[in-house]
């Protein structure tokens, strides 16, 4: 136990509250050990069962984790509050957020008038026109579209899928490095994370097999535009992953295809979800070969970040569980929002801009990788909006680039067990800027290695 904080309480609830408050206030930090059950029980004058019950509650809520002989420690991203990215300092160029270029987002087309609703939309939660667009969007890339529904964004959808499928303490296989909000969400649901290594082709089959053998009951992965590494499935990788998953038919596989239209990794033109099928299907795990599967798609990256909407295609059982929980909570996604999305998704000017954006994002990402390579710096970014650059010391590089006028994301927010790196969002980075950033990166690396004995 940290010397500066003493856990208090005479009941399981009191002990739980004491630890949670300490974590929220920073008195107990991630990775810090809690005292053994019997020792804390003696200190507080309570039974060991009371402390054990408190620790169990803290584990289920994702605040602490148990590491066998390593004892009970504060979770890496304890679920006691909203973790926000560091504030961007004044006077620097923000390349840390992972956001699209506002200049490449279309003007939204909300309905001209909104009539009062008579009752509720629970009996008809989806607009027929948008549902048809969603079906065609999935079918275009070879994803089965027999069961389709909506949610309030990708994380809302994944939270519902995992919470109705798993119970507290169950394990979820997640990408490492992976989407930082998902890495916060899983422990917040009381679930355990099992990291799965990724490369330029997405999650690695041998790592996935190890996670499944370790008891993972669900897998969350990205078929393209993987955040932060940018990996995208090849046909060979996809087939190898399906072979692994074939031995675990009860596992739910959730694909997060969050930037389908601008990932820069598909053979089709991203101009319209209503367009003809691509020349070659997206290498997706959602092919009908899996018993339990779901693919989640959003529009926030290519239509607008304020459009908190997701389309979900999945198997019949997953659909029923998702819809049942949705009915009990929010009931439906706003029809005003749905109409706005439908109008924008079918607007020729918006579709043309989305197609142009996809090409520009791919060129900007490629340019930075090439500029870094010319200077001997390897980087990853086969698709998506980001470039992942391995470095020895994240803080030294982040602070060094800040002094040069750049603000990039330290990799610690995205990593569980993988080596250090930084993430650079290239969505707004034009060619001349990429060359200047690569020069500054080279200089910072040289200073970092001199300082830290590289």
GIJO-V691575 format. One record per residue. N is the residue number from 0. RES is the residue in one letter. SS is DSSP state (~ for helix, > for strand, _ for the rest). PHI is phi in radians with two decimals (NA if undefined). D_FIRST is the distance of its C-alpha to the first C-alpha in whole Angstrom. Layout:
N;RES;SS;PHI;D_FIRST / N;RES;SS;PHI;D_FIRST
This chain:
0;X;_;NA;0 / 1;X;_;-1.11;4 / 2;X;_;-1.11;6 / 3;X;_;-1.47;9 / 4;X;_;-2.47;7 / 5;X;_;-1.98;7 / 6;X;_;-1.18;8 / 7;X;_;-2.19;12 / 8;X;_;2.15;15 / 9;X;_;-2.04;17 / 10;X;_;-2.23;19 / 11;X;~;-1.05;18 / 12;X;~;-1.13;19 / 13;X;~;-1.14;17 / 14;X;~;-1.14;14 / 15;X;~;-1.05;15 / 16;X;~;-1.11;16 / 17;X;~;-1.11;13 / 18;X;~;-1.17;11 / 19;X;~;-1.06;14 / 20;X;~;-1.10;15 / 21;X;~;-1.11;11 / 22;X;~;-1.18;12 / 23;X;~;-1.09;16 / 24;X;~;-1.53;15 / 25;X;_;1.53;13 / 26;X;_;-1.22;10 / 27;X;_;-2.00;8 / 28;X;_;-1.75;11 / 29;X;_;-0.91;12 / 30;X;_;1.57;11 / 31;X;_;-1.34;7 / 32;X;>;-1.47;6 / 33;X;_;-1.56;5 / 34;X;_;-1.15;5 / 35;X;_;-1.00;9 / 36;X;~;-0.97;12 / 37;X;~;-1.16;13 / 38;X;~;-1.17;10 / 39;X;~;-1.16;9 / 40;X;~;-1.06;13 / 41;X;~;-1.13;14 / 42;X;~;-1.14;12 / 43;X;~;-1.60;13 / 44;X;_;1.24;17 / 45;X;_;-2.16;17 / 46;X;_;-1.30;19 / 47;X;~;-1.06;17 / 48;X;~;-1.11;19 / 49;X;~;-1.13;18 / 50;X;~;-1.16;14 / 51;X;~;-1.06;16 / 52;X;~;-1.11;18 / 53;X;~;-1.11;16 / 54;X;~;-1.13;14 / 55;X;~;-1.10;17 / 56;X;~;-1.08;18 / 57;X;~;-1.12;16 / 58;X;~;-1.15;17 / 59;X;~;-1.11;20 / 60;X;_;-1.60;20 / 61;X;_;1.36;19 / 62;X;_;-1.47;15 / 63;X;>;-2.28;13 / 64;X;>;-2.31;15 / 65;X;>;-1.87;15 / 66;X;_;-2.01;16 / 67;X;~;1.01;17 / 68;X;~;-1.18;16 / 69;X;~;-1.33;13 / 70;X;_;1.43;11 / 71;X;>;-1.77;10 / 72;X;>;-2.28;10 / 73;X;>;-1.13;11 / 74;X;_;-1.09;14 / 75;X;_;-1.02;16 / 76;X;_;-2.26;18 / 77;X;_;-1.05;17 / 78;X;_;-1.52;20 / 79;X;_;-2.16;19 / 80;X;_;-3.03;22 / 81;X;_;-1.52;24 / 82;X;_;-1.58;24 / 83;X;_;-1.87;27 / 84;X;_;-1.17;28 / 85;X;_;-1.03;28 / 86;X;_;-1.16;31 / 87;X;_;-1.24;34 / 88;X;_;-1.10;35 / 89;X;_;-1.20;38 / 90;X;_;1.46;41 / 91;X;_;-2.11;40 / 92;X;>;-1.50;41 / 93;X;>;-1.45;38 / 94;X;_;-2.12;38 / 95;X;_;-1.95;35 / 96;X;_;-1.41;35 / 97;X;_;1.35;37 / 98;X;_;-1.63;40 / 99;X;_;-1.27;43 / 100;X;_;-1.36;46 / 101;X;~;-0.98;47 / 102;X;~;-1.19;51 / 103;X;~;-1.89;51 / 104;X;_;-1.79;50 / 105;X;_;-1.28;53 / 106;X;_;-1.25;54 / 107;X;_;-1.32;53 / 108;X;_;-2.12;56 / 109;X;_;-1.22;54 / 110;X;_;-1.10;57 / 111;X;_;-1.20;60 / 112;X;_;-2.54;59 / 113;X;_;-2.18;57 / 114;X;_;-1.39;59 / 115;X;_;-1.04;57 / 116;X;_;-1.59;56 / 117;X;_;-1.60;57 / 118;X;_;1.59;55 / 119;X;_;-2.40;52 / 120;X;_;-1.80;52 / 121;X;~;-1.07;50 / 122;X;~;-1.34;53 / 123;X;~;-2.48;54 / 124;X;_;-1.25;50 / 125;X;_;-2.04;52 / 126;X;_;-1.19;55 / 127;X;~;-1.05;57 / 128;X;~;-1.14;58 / 129;X;~;-1.23;54 / 130;X;~;-1.08;53 / 131;X;~;-1.15;56 / 132;X;~;-1.04;55 / 133;X;~;-1.10;52 / 134;X;~;-1.05;54 / 135;X;~;-1.19;56 / 136;X;~;-1.09;53 / 137;X;~;-1.20;51 / 138;X;~;-1.08;54 / 139;X;~;-0.95;55 / 140;X;_;-1.79;53 / 141;X;_;1.40;53 / 142;X;_;-1.54;51 / 143;X;_;-0.96;52 / 144;X;_;-2.06;52 / 145;X;_;-1.19;53 / 146;X;_;-2.20;50 / 147;X;>;-2.31;49 / 148;X;>;-2.64;47 / 149;X;>;-2.14;45 / 150;X;>;-2.61;42 / 151;X;_;-1.59;40 / 152;X;_;1.69;39 / 153;X;~;-1.14;38 / 154;X;~;-1.18;34 / 155;X;~;-1.04;35 / 156;X;~;-1.15;37 / 157;X;~;-1.17;35 / 158;X;~;-1.07;32 / 159;X;~;-1.19;35 / 160;X;~;-1.06;36 / 161;X;~;-1.23;33 / 162;X;~;-1.25;32 / 163;X;~;-1.51;35 / 164;X;~;-1.63;35 / 165;X;_;-2.06;31 / 166;X;_;-2.02;29 / 167;X;_;-0.90;25 / 168;X;_;1.72;24 / 169;X;_;-1.19;27 / 170;X;>;-1.81;27 / 171;X;>;-2.15;29 / 172;X;>;-1.40;30 / 173;X;>;-2.23;30 / 174;X;>;-1.18;31 / 175;X;>;-2.40;29 / 176;X;_;-1.25;30 / 177;X;_;-2.59;30 / 178;X;_;-1.11;31 / 179;X;~;-1.13;28 / 180;X;~;-1.17;28 / 181;X;~;-1.17;29 / 182;X;~;-1.15;25 / 183;X;~;-1.44;24 / 184;X;~;-1.16;26 / 185;X;~;-1.03;25 / 186;X;~;-1.16;22 / 187;X;~;-1.12;23 / 188;X;_;-1.49;25 / 189;X;_;1.41;23 / 190;X;_;-1.82;24 / 191;X;>;-1.70;23 / 192;X;>;-1.70;24 / 193;X;>;-2.03;26 / 194;X;>;-1.25;27 / 195;X;>;-2.17;31 / 196;X;>;-1.14;32 / 197;X;>;-2.18;35 / 198;X;>;-2.45;38 / 199;X;_;-1.19;41 / 200;X;_;-1.91;42 / 201;X;>;1.63;39 / 202;X;>;-1.13;37 / 203;X;_;-1.61;38 / 204;X;~;-0.98;39 / 205;X;~;-1.16;37 / 206;X;~;-1.22;34 / 207;X;~;-1.12;35 / 208;X;~;-1.05;36 / 209;X;~;-1.11;33 / 210;X;~;-1.16;31 / 211;X;~;-1.20;34 / 212;X;~;-1.17;33 / 213;X;_;-1.41;30 / 214;X;_;1.87;30 / 215;X;>;-1.05;31 / 216;X;>;-1.78;33 / 217;X;>;-2.61;33 / 218;X;>;-2.26;34 / 219;X;>;-2.09;34 / 220;X;>;-2.60;36 / 221;X;_;-2.07;39 / 222;X;_;-1.35;42 / 223;X;_;-2.82;43 / 224;X;_;1.05;41 / 225;X;_;-1.00;38 / 226;X;_;-1.85;35 / 227;X;_;-1.92;34 / 228;X;_;-1.36;36 / 229;X;_;1.53;40 / 230;X;_;-1.13;40 / 231;X;_;-2.49;43 / 232;X;_;-1.09;44 / 233;X;_;-1.57;48 / 234;X;~;-1.07;50 / 235;X;~;-1.15;49 / 236;X;~;-1.14;45 / 237;X;~;-1.01;46 / 238;X;~;-1.15;48 / 239;X;~;-1.12;45 / 240;X;~;-1.16;42 / 241;X;~;-1.12;45 / 242;X;~;-1.10;46 / 243;X;~;-1.13;42 / 244;X;~;-1.17;41 / 245;X;_;-1.05;45 / 246;X;_;-1.49;43 / 247;X;_;-2.36;40 / 248;X;_;-1.14;43 / 249;X;_;-1.47;40 / 250;X;_;-1.39;38 / 251;X;>;-1.48;38 / 252;X;>;-1.89;38 / 253;X;>;-1.96;38 / 254;X;>;-1.69;40 / 255;X;>;-1.80;39 / 256;X;>;-1.75;42 / 257;X;_;-1.28;41 / 258;X;_;-2.26;43 / 259;X;_;-0.95;46 / 260;X;_;-1.42;49 / 261;X;_;-2.26;48 / 262;X;_;-1.23;46 / 263;X;_;1.27;49 / 264;X;_;-2.35;49 / 265;X;_;-2.15;51 / 266;X;_;-1.40;55 / 267;X;_;-1.55;56 / 268;X;_;-1.32;57 / 269;X;_;-1.43;54 / 270;X;_;-1.20;56 / 271;X;_;-2.76;56 / 272;X;_;-1.19;55 / 273;X;_;-1.65;58 / 274;X;_;-1.27;60 / 275;X;_;-1.16;61 / 276;X;_;-1.03;59 / 277;X;_;-1.18;57 / 278;X;_;-1.10;59 / 279;X;_;-2.38;57 / 280;X;_;-1.10;54 / 281;X;_;-1.02;50 / 282;X;_;-1.22;48 / 283;X;_;-1.88;46 / 284;X;_;-1.35;45 / 285;X;_;-1.48;46 / 286;X;_;-2.09;50 / 287;X;_;1.70;50 / 288;X;_;-1.39;49 / 289;X;_;-1.65;46 / 290;X;_;-1.32;46 / 291;X;_;-2.15;43 / 292;X;>;-2.71;42 / 293;X;>;-2.73;42 / 294;X;>;-2.17;43 / 295;X;>;-1.95;42 / 296;X;>;-2.23;44 / 297;X;>;-2.24;43 / 298;X;_;-2.06;46 / 299;X;_;-1.13;43 / 300;X;_;-1.38;43 / 301;X;_;-2.04;47 / 302;X;_;-1.95;48 / 303;X;_;2.85;46 / 304;X;_;-1.24;42 / 305;X;_;-1.53;43 / 306;X;_;-1.54;44 / 307;X;_;-1.48;41 / 308;X;_;-2.50;43 / 309;X;>;-2.40;43 / 310;X;>;-1.81;45 / 311;X;>;-2.18;44 / 312;X;>;-1.96;47 / 313;X;>;-2.86;45 / 314;X;_;-1.35;47 / 315;X;~;-1.11;48 / 316;X;~;-1.14;45 / 317;X;~;-1.09;42 / 318;X;~;-1.04;45 / 319;X;~;-1.07;45 / 320;X;~;-1.20;41 / 321;X;~;-1.10;41 / 322;X;~;-1.15;44 / 323;X;~;-1.10;43 / 324;X;~;-1.25;39 / 325;X;~;-1.07;41 / 326;X;~;-1.07;44 / 327;X;~;-1.40;41 / 328;X;_;-1.93;39 / 329;X;_;-1.30;41 / 330;X;_;1.50;44 / 331;X;_;-2.81;46 / 332;X;_;-1.51;45 / 333;X;_;-0.76;47 / 334;X;~;-1.21;51 / 335;X;~;-1.12;52 / 336;X;~;-1.11;49 / 337;X;~;-1.04;51 / 338;X;~;-1.17;54 / 339;X;~;-1.07;53 / 340;X;~;-1.15;51 / 341;X;~;-1.07;54 / 342;X;~;-1.10;57 / 343;X;~;-1.26;55 / 344;X;~;-1.19;55 / 345;X;_;-1.96;58 / 346;X;_;-1.48;59 / 347;X;~;-1.01;61 / 348;X;~;-1.15;60 / 349;X;~;-1.12;56 / 350;X;~;-1.14;57 / 351;X;~;-1.13;59 / 352;X;~;-1.17;56 / 353;X;~;-1.08;53 / 354;X;~;-1.08;55 / 355;X;~;-1.14;55 / 356;X;~;-1.05;52 / 357;X;~;-1.00;51 / 358;X;~;-1.23;53 / 359;X;~;-1.18;52 / 360;X;~;-1.05;48 / 361;X;~;-1.09;49 / 362;X;~;-1.20;51 / 363;X;~;-1.17;48 / 364;X;~;-1.11;46 / 365;X;~;-1.10;48 / 366;X;~;-1.09;49 / 367;X;~;-1.12;46 / 368;X;~;-1.05;45 / 369;X;~;-1.19;48 / 370;X;~;-1.13;48 / 371;X;~;-1.16;45 / 372;X;~;-1.09;46 / 373;X;~;-1.07;49 / 374;X;_;-1.78;47 / 375;X;_;1.37;45 / 376;X;_;-1.91;42 / 377;X;_;-1.29;41 / 378;X;_;-2.55;40 / 379;X;>;-2.10;40 / 380;X;_;2.94;42 / 381;X;_;-1.23;44 / 382;X;_;-2.81;44 / 383;X;_;1.62;43 / 384;X;_;-1.91;42 / 385;X;>;-2.26;39 / 386;X;>;-2.17;39 / 387;X;>;-1.87;36 / 388;X;>;-2.09;36 / 389;X;>;-1.11;34 / 390;X;_;-2.46;33 / 391;X;_;-1.41;31 / 392;X;_;-2.33;29 / 393;X;~;-1.09;28 / 394;X;~;-1.08;27 / 395;X;~;-1.09;30 / 396;X;~;-1.24;33 / 397;X;~;-1.04;32 / 398;X;~;-1.21;32 / 399;X;~;-1.14;35 / 400;X;~;-1.19;37 / 401;X;~;-1.04;36 / 402;X;~;-1.17;38 / 403;X;_;-1.63;41 / 404;X;_;1.73;41 / 405;X;>;-2.04;39 / 406;X;>;-2.14;36 / 407;X;_;-2.06;34 / 408;X;>;-1.62;31 / 409;X;>;-1.16;28 / 410;X;~;-1.25;28 / 411;X;~;-1.00;24 / 412;X;~;-1.18;25 / 413;X;_;-1.88;27 / 414;X;_;-1.78;25 / 415;X;_;-1.99;23 / 416;X;_;-2.29;24 / 417;X;_;-1.52;27 / 418;X;_;-1.16;28 / 419;X;_;-1.20;28 / 420;X;>;-2.93;31 / 421;X;>;-2.22;32 / 422;X;>;-1.93;34 / 423;X;>;-2.07;37 / 424;X;>;-1.48;39 / 425;X;_;-1.79;43 / 426;X;_;-1.01;44 / 427;X;_;-1.91;46 / 428;X;_;-1.61;46 / 429;X;_;-1.42;50 / 430;X;~;-1.02;51 / 431;X;~;-1.10;52 / 432;X;~;-1.15;48 / 433;X;~;-1.10;47 / 434;X;~;-1.13;49 / 435;X;~;-1.15;47 / 436;X;~;-1.08;44 / 437;X;~;-1.11;44 / 438;X;~;-1.09;46 / 439;X;~;-1.13;43 / 440;X;~;-1.07;40 / 441;X;~;-1.07;42 / 442;X;~;-1.13;42 / 443;X;~;-1.14;38 / 444;X;~;-1.07;37 / 445;X;~;-1.11;39 / 446;X;~;-1.17;38 / 447;X;~;-1.13;34 / 448;X;~;-1.18;35 / 449;X;~;-1.15;37 / 450;X;~;-1.28;33 / 451;X;~;-1.82;31 / 452;X;_;1.31;33 / 453;X;_;-1.25;35
